Amino acid sequence: MSDPARTVLTGWGRTAPTSATVLRPRDGDQVADMVRRAGPRGVLARGLGRSYGDAAQDAGGTVLDLTALDTVGVDAETGLAACGGGASLGQVMQAAIPLGWFPPVLPGTRHVTVGGALATDVHGKNHHRSGSFASHVRSMTLVGADGEARRLESADPLSQATAGGMGLTGIVTDLVMSLRPVESSFMQVDTTRAPDLDALMAQLEAADAAHPYTVAWVDCLTGGRRLGRGIVYAGDHAAPADLPEPERAAALRFEPPTGLPAPTWTPAGLLNPHTAAAFNEAWFRKAPRDRRQQLQTISTFFHPLDGVRGWNRLYGHAGFVQYQLVVPFAEGGVVRKVIERLSSARAATVLAVLKRLGASSPGPLSFPMPGWTLTVDMPARGRDLARLLDGLDQLVADAGGRVYLAKDARLRPELVAEMYPRVGEWLELRSRVDPHGCFVSDLARRLGL
Ligand SMILES: Cc1cc2nc3c(=O)[nH]c(=O)nc-3n(C[C@H](O)[C@H](O)[C@H](O)COP(=O)(O)OP(=O)(O)OC[C@H]3O[C@@H](n4cnc5c(N)ncnc54)[C@H](O)[C@@H]3O)c2cc1C
């Protein structure tokens, strides 16, 4: 007989499903109790399941859905936010923006929890200026393998191993982070089109020098002279004086749209090299050549994908892979090689993003490093996809780069030490705090973490 408490879980890419017993603790004491009772297949925290691969799954074990730990308290004077580990960044935004404060780092969706953001040490469009999420976390409460809750300051080595530690050092039940001041819920956005990859990279570099938030969409399906053409978006927080008169009185109003639902059924193969190329062509042509200081809402600038609920289903039953790499600036030529391979493989990528990352944070498993990061989505089908991505992994590793574990569902374990040279240090600390491997995930088993 099947166990009624068992639930099938996947990441956002909807590949690699496995089942686990999912429990939903209501507070830190319940988390501690559930950790103490963990069975032989271990236990793992899960936030909103927005990591793409198998990071928030534990086949045959216990997964704690942390989303009931969702309190958010913002100190309007200091800009410190005290959050339950399962509070979403969207909830933080709703509490903080009307008070004139803003999350220091936002990924491409507001539907991630602060615990998930810390465990993957997420980066945003401002990484070149502001670093990753963990750099703004002052302290946290971590429930360890012994079921004890410990208060950790950010300089504590266990705190640093937790930042980017993929939930494998314990469960974050709450944290305090510092927010940044803002005067409005609008952005001033510059948009420029670049005809090829060299121009795109040069424009992105120039935009980084002038703006706190930058990102580029890149067409990975064109070749020849148009290889790597794209669109650079650069944003600054708007001041009340930048807004039209009627908006000024409520400059800090924040009402994110709930988003339209994606269709529940899509034809198989909706996204194929032909539809993807047609989409990319239209997207590129629709963008202005050079538009300055357009007012956009925070949601439009930071979270356009949140406008379609459940958009991940558009990739159909087999799901999709998101591949994100970073290579040092000196190895920028790897970005060209990767786009050449994607373009000649006709890889049906529409959501491809190029960005420059700034300094690393102290976490041994944290992804960001100074360099170029390229992110691409691809339908998880086609005989050659695994071979294509294995080849890209090797290119990236040889260049001293790495792939992002929050997006991964298929990396070969032998490449982890090459890509994350401090993994030994992290494993040593982890085996001290969790000698029996209480915290475990499908990703951890697959990669030997
Ligand atoms: C549309 C979209 C855009 C994105 N854009 C970006 C981006 O710009 N930059 C970026 O860096 N990432 C980005 N991501 C990835 C996403 O930010 C991360 O995967 C994030 O970890 C998801 O948070 P979550 O709450 O859904 O965590 P989950 O996916 O549920 O879990 C992720 C990991 O965190 C661990 N974890 C979760 N909660 C806790 C906790 N309380 N204590 C300890 N460990 C915990 C889990 O065990 C797991 O290993 C994006 C994802 C999507 C879907």
The ligand as an SDF file (V2000), in Angstrom:
LIG
                    3D

 53 58  0  0  0  0  0  0  0  0999 V2000
   12.1310   32.2970  -12.1580 C   0  0  0  0  0  0  0  0  0  0  0  0
   13.3440   32.0680  -11.3140 C   0  0  0  0  0  0  0  0  0  0  0  0
   14.3390   33.0140  -11.3050 C   0  0  0  0  0  0  0  0  0  0  0  0
   15.4850   32.8210  -10.5360 C   0  0  0  0  0  0  0  0  0  0  0  0
   16.4480   33.7750  -10.5500 N   0  0  0  0  0  0  0  0  0  0  0  0
   17.5590   33.6260   -9.7970 C   0  0  0  0  0  0  0  0  0  0  0  0
   18.5490   34.6420   -9.7630 C   0  0  0  0  0  0  0  0  0  0  0  0
   18.4360   35.6760  -10.4190 O   0  0  0  0  0  0  0  0  0  0  0  0
   19.6250   34.4500   -8.9630 N   0  0  0  0  0  0  0  0  0  0  0  0
   19.7780   33.3300   -8.2010 C   0  0  0  0  0  0  0  0  0  0  0  0
   20.7680   33.2220   -7.4750 O   0  0  0  0  0  0  0  0  0  0  0  0
   18.8480   32.3470   -8.2060 N   0  0  0  0  0  0  0  0  0  0  0  0
   17.7520   32.4730   -8.9870 C   0  0  0  0  0  0  0  0  0  0  0  0
   16.7800   31.5010   -8.9850 N   0  0  0  0  0  0  0  0  0  0  0  0
   16.9800   30.3120   -8.1370 C   0  0  0  0  0  0  0  0  0  0  0  0
   16.3550   30.5030   -6.7400 C   0  0  0  0  0  0  0  0  0  0  0  0
   16.5500   31.8190   -6.2780 O   0  0  0  0  0  0  0  0  0  0  0  0
   17.0180   29.5680   -5.7370 C   0  0  0  0  0  0  0  0  0  0  0  0
   16.9780   28.2500   -6.1990 O   0  0  0  0  0  0  0  0  0  0  0  0
   16.3920   29.6310   -4.3350 C   0  0  0  0  0  0  0  0  0  0  0  0
   17.1330   28.7910   -3.4910 O   0  0  0  0  0  0  0  0  0  0  0  0
   14.9680   29.1610   -4.3300 C   0  0  0  0  0  0  0  0  0  0  0  0
   14.4210   29.3590   -3.0260 O   0  0  0  0  0  0  0  0  0  0  0  0
   13.3120   28.3530   -2.4640 P   0  0  0  0  0  0  0  0  0  0  0  0
   12.7480   28.9410   -1.2370 O   0  0  0  0  0  0  0  0  0  0  0  0
   12.3640   28.0120   -3.5380 O   0  0  0  0  0  0  0  0  0  0  0  0
   14.2140   27.1020   -2.0750 O   0  0  0  0  0  0  0  0  0  0  0  0
   14.0680   25.5580   -2.5120 P   0  0  0  0  0  0  0  0  0  0  0  0
   14.2010   25.4480   -3.9690 O   0  0  0  0  0  0  0  0  0  0  0  0
   12.8790   24.9870   -1.8640 O   0  0  0  0  0  0  0  0  0  0  0  0
   15.4030   24.9900   -1.8220 O   0  0  0  0  0  0  0  0  0  0  0  0
   16.6630   25.3300   -2.3530 C   0  0  0  0  0  0  0  0  0  0  0  0
   17.7580   24.8280   -1.4070 C   0  0  0  0  0  0  0  0  0  0  0  0
   17.6970   25.5660   -0.1960 O   0  0  0  0  0  0  0  0  0  0  0  0
   17.5780   24.6880    0.9210 C   0  0  0  0  0  0  0  0  0  0  0  0
   16.7240   25.3600    1.8950 N   0  0  0  0  0  0  0  0  0  0  0  0
   15.4950   25.8770    1.6670 C   0  0  0  0  0  0  0  0  0  0  0  0
   15.0310   26.4420    2.7970 N   0  0  0  0  0  0  0  0  0  0  0  0
   15.9760   26.2640    3.7420 C   0  0  0  0  0  0  0  0  0  0  0  0
   16.0600   26.5980    5.1160 C   0  0  0  0  0  0  0  0  0  0  0  0
   15.0840   27.2620    5.7690 N   0  0  0  0  0  0  0  0  0  0  0  0
   17.1790   26.2180    5.8000 N   0  0  0  0  0  0  0  0  0  0  0  0
   18.1800   25.5670    5.1620 C   0  0  0  0  0  0  0  0  0  0  0  0
   18.1360   25.2320    3.8610 N   0  0  0  0  0  0  0  0  0  0  0  0
   17.0540   25.5810    3.1640 C   0  0  0  0  0  0  0  0  0  0  0  0
   16.9850   23.4180    0.3490 C   0  0  0  0  0  0  0  0  0  0  0  0
   17.3320   22.2920    1.1320 O   0  0  0  0  0  0  0  0  0  0  0  0
   17.6190   23.3660   -1.0230 C   0  0  0  0  0  0  0  0  0  0  0  0
   18.8980   22.8090   -0.9650 O   0  0  0  0  0  0  0  0  0  0  0  0
   15.6260   31.6480   -9.7360 C   0  0  0  0  0  0  0  0  0  0  0  0
   14.6170   30.6880   -9.7490 C   0  0  0  0  0  0  0  0  0  0  0  0
   13.4720   30.8930  -10.5300 C   0  0  0  0  0  0  0  0  0  0  0  0
   12.3860   29.8420  -10.5300 C   0  0  0  0  0  0  0  0  0  0  0  0
  1  2  1  0
  2  3  1  0
  2 52  2  0
  3  4  2  0
  4  5  1  0
  4 50  1  0
  5  6  2  0
  6  7  1  0
  6 13  1  0
  7  8  2  0
  7  9  1  0
  9 10  1  0
 10 11  2  0
 10 12  1  0
 12 13  2  0
 13 14  1  0
 14 15  1  0
 14 50  1  0
 15 16  1  0
 16 17  1  0
 16 18  1  0
 18 19  1  0
 18 20  1  0
 20 21  1  0
 20 22  1  0
 22 23  1  0
 23 24  1  0
 24 25  2  0
 24 26  1  0
 24 27  1  0
 27 28  1  0
 28 29  2  0
 28 30  1  0
 28 31  1  0
 31 32  1  0
 32 33  1  0
 33 34  1  0
 33 48  1  0
 34 35  1  0
 35 36  1  0
 35 46  1  0
 36 37  1  0
 36 45  1  0
 37 38  2  0
 38 39  1  0
 39 40  1  0
 39 45  2  0
 40 41  1  0
 40 42  2  0
 42 43  1  0
 43 44  2  0
 44 45  1  0
 46 47  1  0
 46 48  1  0
 48 49  1  0
 50 51  2  0
 51 52  1  0
 52 53  1  0
M  END
$$$$
